[in-house]
Amino acid sequence: MEYEIELEKLDCTQELGEKPVIVAGPCSAESEEQVMETAIKLKGIGINLYRAGVWKPRTRPGSFEGMGSKALPWLRKVKREVGMKVAIEVAHPSHIFEALKYDIDIFWIGARTTVNPFLVQNLADAMRGLDNPVFVKNPVNPDLNLWIGALERLNRAGIKKLAALHRGFSYFGPNRYRNVPQWEIPIELRRRFPKLPILTDPSHICGRRDLLQEVSQEAMDLNFTGLFIESHINPDVALSDKEQQLTPDDLKIMLDKLVIRKAEVEDEKLLNTLKHLRKQIDLLDDELMDVLEKRMRISEKIGHYKKEHNITIFQNVRWNEIVGKRLVQGHEKNMSEEFVDKVFRAIHQESIKKQNKIMNE
């Protein structure tokens, strides 16, 4: 597939520092004292990139919505006195113009903005000609093309230092996460654009401290560029998202526990072993494709039979029977319910598509 904007050629990791890149700071800049104390502590544990929310429109009005422009001098003070680069979220061209007055280094675009191409285009036009790195969070809904589209709009405006921020996706119903990671989406983004830095925001994925280590480690295991994480000098009194913020000391403990794995295999013996095992996988994948082809041929025969006898395509009892049986088998074969469900739903949808084509020929 061709892409009009060659995002795979972009790489702002030199601007950000060595992997893993860690951007940390409070959800909101609440006071000069809180901003400075947090920054000094974070600098002391080796963090050089400081994030803080300035404009904080909430889901519903009435909550703390940030200090606005009043907080910008505090971030400039962090930059000048603590020696950190500073990042803020922008959602309106006026935010950019205000931030530039105070030498803000990095801008990020939030999930609620990414979802709206009109807003992204307004920001891209306002940023035209800037050399600042820009991070783009995934949209709240799981739409990869919308995420790519936001990056493309900025790239068209001449922004060369781009990074993607993976903060999870909204999900209706009970879930252990605040926003479901859906790792397959940032993985696909990485496949399409190998040099585009991708940082994971475990704070907004988890919504609680006890899951941060697990999600952060998974991001590192997937060879993502780094973490974009919330840290507050005293999270228990934070004015926004206190449940998901760590103290700088707790952040250091978490980061020290992270296992950073090699991206490339250098050992020749290990490489040969991997090649042998991957060859076995390739052969099994070939067999799997052959089996799926045979299954679809039978589905087509069933489609012709249903058409001849005026029977509906979708048979609820049969579908429930298939799902129930395969979920039990999956459990016996040490496969997750989520995996088995997704695989057989995809197969079922393809079968329905083929039968629908036959019905309407």
C-alpha positions as CSV (number, residue, x, y, z in Angstrom):
1,M,0.0,0.0,0.0
2,E,1.3,3.4,-1.0
3,Y,1.4,6.3,1.5
4,E,1.5,9.9,0.3
5,I,3.6,11.0,3.3
6,E,6.7,8.9,4.0
7,L,6.5,8.8,7.7
8,E,8.8,5.8,7.8
9,K,11.7,8.1,7.0
10,L,11.1,10.3,10.0
11,D,13.1,9.8,13.2
12,C,13.2,12.2,16.1
13,T,14.9,9.9,18.6
14,Q,18.2,11.9,18.3
15,E,16.2,14.9,19.6
16,L,14.8,12.9,22.4
17,G,17.8,10.9,23.5
18,E,18.8,7.2,23.8
19,K,16.2,4.5,24.0
20,P,14.3,3.9,26.1
21,V,13.1,7.5,26.0
22,I,11.3,8.5,29.2
23,V,9.1,11.6,29.4
24,A,7.7,12.1,32.9
25,G,5.9,14.7,34.9
26,P,2.6,15.5,36.5
27,C,-0.8,15.1,34.8
28,S,-1.4,18.8,35.5
29,A,0.8,21.8,36.4
30,E,-0.9,22.9,39.6
31,S,1.5,25.3,41.2
32,E,5.0,26.6,40.7
33,E,6.1,24.8,43.8
34,Q,4.6,21.4,42.7
35,V,6.1,21.8,39.2
36,M,9.5,22.7,40.4
37,E,9.7,20.0,43.2
38,T,8.6,17.3,40.8
39,A,11.1,18.4,38.1
40,I,14.0,18.6,40.5
41,K,13.2,15.1,41.8
42,L,12.8,13.7,38.2
43,K,16.0,15.3,37.1
44,G,17.7,13.6,40.0
45,I,16.7,10.2,38.8
46,G,18.0,10.9,35.3
47,I,14.9,12.1,33.5
48,N,15.6,14.9,31.0
49,L,12.2,15.3,29.4
50,Y,9.4,16.9,31.5
51,R,5.7,16.7,30.7
52,A,2.9,18.7,32.3
53,G,-0.7,19.5,31.4
54,V,-1.5,23.2,31.2
55,W,-4.9,23.3,29.4
56,K,-6.9,20.4,30.8
57,P,-10.5,20.3,29.4
58,R,-12.2,17.4,31.2
59,T,-14.8,14.9,30.0
60,R,-17.4,16.8,32.1
61,P,-17.2,20.5,33.3
62,G,-16.7,21.3,36.9
63,S,-13.4,19.4,37.4
64,F,-10.0,21.0,37.6
65,E,-9.2,22.1,34.0
66,G,-5.6,23.3,34.4
67,M,-4.0,26.6,35.1
68,G,-3.7,27.6,31.5
69,S,-1.2,30.2,30.4
70,K,-0.4,31.0,34.1
71,A,1.6,27.7,34.2
72,L,3.8,28.4,31.2
73,P,6.4,30.6,33.2
74,W,6.8,27.7,35.6
75,L,7.7,25.3,32.8
76,R,10.2,27.8,31.4
77,K,11.7,27.9,34.9
78,V,12.0,24.1,34.8
79,K,13.8,24.5,31.5
80,R,16.2,27.2,32.6
81,E,16.9,26.2,36.2
82,V,16.6,22.4,36.1
83,G,17.9,21.9,32.6
84,M,15.0,19.7,31.2
85,K,13.2,20.0,28.0
86,V,9.5,20.6,28.6
87,A,6.4,19.2,26.8
88,I,2.8,20.3,26.9
89,E,-0.5,19.3,25.3
90,V,-2.0,21.7,22.7
91,A,-5.5,21.6,21.4
92,H,-5.9,25.0,19.8
93,P,-3.6,27.3,17.7
94,S,-3.7,29.9,20.5
95,H,-2.0,27.3,22.8
96,I,0.9,27.0,20.4
97,F,1.3,30.8,20.1
98,E,1.3,31.1,23.9
99,A,3.7,28.2,24.4
100,L,6.2,29.6,22.0
101,K,6.5,32.8,24.1
102,Y,7.8,30.6,26.9
103,D,10.2,28.4,24.9
104,I,8.2,25.2,25.2
105,D,10.2,22.5,23.5
106,I,7.7,19.7,22.7
107,F,4.0,19.7,21.9
108,W,1.7,16.7,22.1
109,I,-1.7,16.3,20.6
110,G,-4.3,14.6,22.8
111,A,-6.6,11.7,21.9
112,R,-9.7,13.8,21.8
113,T,-8.0,16.1,19.3
114,T,-6.5,13.4,17.1
115,V,-10.0,12.1,16.5
116,N,-11.0,15.3,14.7
117,P,-9.2,16.0,11.4
118,F,-10.5,19.6,11.5
119,L,-8.7,20.3,14.8
120,V,-5.6,18.5,13.7
121,Q,-5.4,20.5,10.5
122,N,-5.8,23.8,12.4
123,L,-2.9,22.8,14.6
124,A,-0.8,21.7,11.6
125,D,-1.4,25.1,10.0
126,A,-0.4,26.9,13.2
127,M,2.8,24.7,13.5
128,R,3.9,25.2,9.9
129,G,7.6,25.9,9.8
130,L,8.3,24.9,13.4
131,D,11.2,22.7,14.3
132,N,9.7,21.4,17.6
133,P,9.1,17.7,18.1
134,V,5.4,16.9,18.0
135,F,3.9,13.8,19.7
136,V,0.5,12.5,18.4
137,K,-1.6,10.4,20.7
138,N,-3.8,7.7,19.2
139,P,-7.5,8.7,18.8
140,V,-9.9,7.5,21.5
141,N,-11.4,5.0,19.1
142,P,-9.4,2.2,17.6
143,D,-8.9,3.7,14.1
144,L,-5.3,3.3,12.8
145,N,-6.0,5.4,9.7
146,L,-7.2,8.3,11.8
147,W,-4.0,8.1,13.8
148,I,-1.9,8.0,10.6
149,G,-3.9,10.8,9.1
150,A,-3.1,13.1,12.0
151,L,0.6,12.4,11.5
152,E,0.3,13.0,7.8
153,R,-1.4,16.3,8.2
154,L,1.5,17.5,10.5
155,N,4.1,16.1,8.1
156,R,2.5,18.0,5.2
157,A,2.9,21.2,7.2
158,G,6.6,20.5,7.3
159,I,6.9,18.9,10.8
160,K,9.8,16.5,10.6
161,K,10.2,15.5,14.2
162,L,7.1,13.3,14.8
163,A,6.4,10.6,17.3
164,A,3.4,8.5,18.1
165,L,1.9,8.2,21.6
166,H,0.1,5.0,22.4
167,R,-2.4,5.7,25.2
168,G,-4.9,2.9,24.7
169,F,-8.5,3.0,23.3
170,S,-11.9,3.6,24.8
171,Y,-13.9,0.5,25.6
172,F,-17.5,0.3,26.9
173,G,-18.0,-2.2,29.6
174,P,-16.0,-3.8,32.5
175,N,-12.2,-3.9,31.9
176,R,-9.1,-4.0,34.0
177,Y,-7.7,-1.0,32.1
178,R,-8.8,2.6,31.9
179,N,-8.2,2.4,28.1
180,V,-7.6,-1.0,26.5
181,P,-4.0,-1.2,25.0
182,Q,-5.0,-3.1,21.8
183,W,-1.3,-3.6,21.2
184,E,-2.0,-4.8,17.6
185,I,-2.8,-1.3,16.5
186,P,0.6,0.4,17.5
187,I,2.3,-2.8,16.3
188,E,0.7,-2.3,12.9
189,L,1.8,1.3,12.9
190,R,5.4,0.2,13.7
191,R,5.2,-2.3,10.8
192,R,4.2,0.4,8.3
193,F,6.5,3.1,9.6
194,P,9.6,1.3,11.2
195,K,11.5,4.5,12.0
196,L,8.6,6.4,13.5
197,P,9.2,6.6,17.3
198,I,6.3,5.1,19.4
199,L,6.1,5.8,23.1
200,T,3.5,4.1,25.3
201,D,1.5,6.1,27.9
202,P,1.0,3.5,30.6
203,S,-0.7,6.0,32.9
204,H,-3.7,6.5,30.6
205,I,-3.8,2.8,29.6
206,C,-3.9,1.6,33.3
207,G,-5.6,4.4,35.2
208,R,-4.1,2.9,38.4
209,R,-0.6,2.4,39.7
210,D,-0.5,-1.3,40.2
211,L,-0.7,-2.1,36.5
212,L,2.0,0.4,35.3
213,Q,4.9,-2.0,35.6
214,E,3.2,-4.7,33.6
215,V,2.2,-2.4,30.8
216,S,5.5,-0.6,30.7
217,Q,7.4,-3.9,30.4
218,E,5.1,-5.0,27.6
219,A,5.9,-1.8,25.7
220,M,9.7,-2.5,26.1
221,D,9.2,-6.1,25.1
222,L,7.6,-4.9,21.9
223,N,10.7,-2.7,21.2
224,F,8.7,0.6,21.5
225,T,10.8,3.8,21.8
226,G,10.0,4.6,25.4
227,L,7.4,5.7,28.0
228,F,5.3,8.8,28.4
229,I,4.4,8.6,32.1
230,E,2.8,10.7,34.8
231,S,4.8,11.5,38.0
232,H,3.7,13.9,40.8
233,I,5.6,14.9,43.9
234,N,2.6,14.0,46.0
235,P,0.0,12.0,43.9
236,D,-2.5,11.6,46.7
237,V,-3.3,15.3,46.6
238,A,-3.1,15.7,42.8
239,L,-5.9,17.7,41.3
240,S,-6.3,15.3,38.3
241,D,-5.8,11.6,37.8
242,K,-4.2,11.0,41.2
243,E,-4.8,7.2,41.0
244,Q,-2.4,6.7,38.0
245,Q,0.5,9.0,39.0
246,L,3.7,7.8,40.7
247,T,6.1,9.8,42.9
248,P,9.5,10.3,41.3
249,D,11.0,7.8,43.8
250,D,8.4,5.1,42.9
251,L,9.0,5.8,39.2
252,K,12.7,5.2,39.6
253,I,11.9,1.8,41.3
254,M,9.6,0.9,38.4
255,L,12.2,1.9,35.8
256,D,15.0,0.0,37.5
257,K,12.8,-3.1,37.3
258,L,12.3,-2.8,33.5
259,V,14.1,-5.4,31.4
260,I,15.4,-3.8,28.2
261,R,15.9,-6.5,25.6
262,K,18.0,-6.6,22.5
263,A,16.3,-5.5,19.3
264,E,18.7,-7.5,17.1
265,V,20.1,-11.0,17.3
266,E,23.9,-11.0,17.1
267,D,24.8,-14.5,18.2
268,E,25.1,-16.8,15.1
269,K,24.1,-20.0,17.0
270,L,20.9,-18.3,18.4
271,L,20.1,-16.8,15.0
272,N,20.3,-20.2,13.3
273,T,18.1,-21.7,16.0
274,L,15.5,-18.9,15.4
275,K,15.7,-19.4,11.7
276,H,15.0,-23.1,12.1
277,L,12.0,-22.5,14.4
278,R,10.6,-19.7,12.1
279,K,10.9,-22.2,9.2
280,Q,8.6,-24.6,11.1
281,I,6.2,-21.7,11.7
282,D,6.2,-20.9,8.0
283,L,5.4,-24.5,7.1
284,L,2.5,-24.5,9.6
285,D,1.2,-21.2,8.3
286,D,1.2,-22.8,4.8
287,E,-0.9,-25.7,6.2
288,L,-3.2,-23.3,8.0
289,M,-3.9,-21.4,4.8
290,D,-4.6,-24.6,2.9
291,V,-7.1,-25.7,5.7
292,L,-8.8,-22.3,5.7
293,E,-9.1,-22.5,1.9
294,K,-10.8,-25.9,2.2
295,R,-13.1,-24.5,4.9
296,M,-14.2,-21.6,2.8
297,R,-15.0,-23.9,-0.1
298,I,-17.3,-25.8,2.1
299,S,-18.9,-22.5,3.3
300,E,-19.5,-21.7,-0.3
301,K,-21.3,-25.0,-0.9
302,I,-23.4,-24.3,2.2
303,G,-24.2,-20.9,0.7
304,H,-25.5,-22.5,-2.5
305,Y,-27.6,-24.9,-0.5
306,K,-29.1,-22.1,1.6
307,K,-29.9,-20.1,-1.6
308,E,-31.6,-23.1,-3.2
309,H,-33.7,-23.7,-0.1
310,N,-34.3,-20.0,0.8
311,I,-32.5,-20.3,4.2
312,T,-31.0,-17.3,5.9
313,I,-27.2,-17.0,6.0
314,F,-26.8,-16.4,9.7
315,Q,-27.8,-19.3,12.0
316,N,-27.5,-18.2,15.6
317,V,-27.8,-21.6,17.1
318,R,-25.0,-23.0,14.9
319,W,-22.8,-20.0,15.6
320,N,-23.2,-20.3,19.4
321,E,-22.4,-24.0,19.1
322,I,-19.2,-23.3,17.2
323,V,-18.0,-20.6,19.6
324,G,-18.8,-22.6,22.7
325,K,-17.0,-25.7,21.4
326,R,-13.9,-23.8,20.2
327,L,-13.6,-21.8,23.5
328,V,-13.5,-25.1,25.4
329,Q,-10.9,-26.5,23.1
330,G,-8.9,-23.3,23.3
331,H,-8.8,-23.5,27.1
332,E,-7.6,-27.2,26.8
333,K,-4.9,-26.1,24.4
334,N,-3.7,-23.2,26.5
335,M,-5.1,-20.5,24.2
336,S,-6.8,-17.4,25.6
337,E,-10.5,-16.9,25.1
338,E,-9.8,-13.6,23.5
339,F,-7.6,-15.1,20.8
340,V,-9.9,-18.0,20.0
341,D,-12.9,-15.7,19.9
342,K,-11.2,-13.3,17.5
343,V,-9.9,-16.0,15.2
344,F,-13.3,-17.7,14.8
345,R,-15.2,-14.4,14.5
346,A,-12.9,-13.5,11.6
347,I,-13.4,-16.9,10.0
348,H,-17.2,-16.6,10.5
349,Q,-17.3,-13.1,9.0
350,E,-15.4,-14.3,5.9
351,S,-17.8,-17.2,5.5
352,I,-20.8,-14.9,5.8
353,K,-19.2,-12.6,3.2
354,K,-18.8,-15.5,0.7
355,Q,-22.3,-16.8,1.3
356,N,-23.7,-13.3,1.0
357,K,-22.1,-12.9,-2.4
358,I,-23.6,-16.3,-3.5
359,M,-27.0,-15.2,-2.3
360,N,-27.0,-12.0,-4.3
361,E,-25.4,-13.3,-7.5
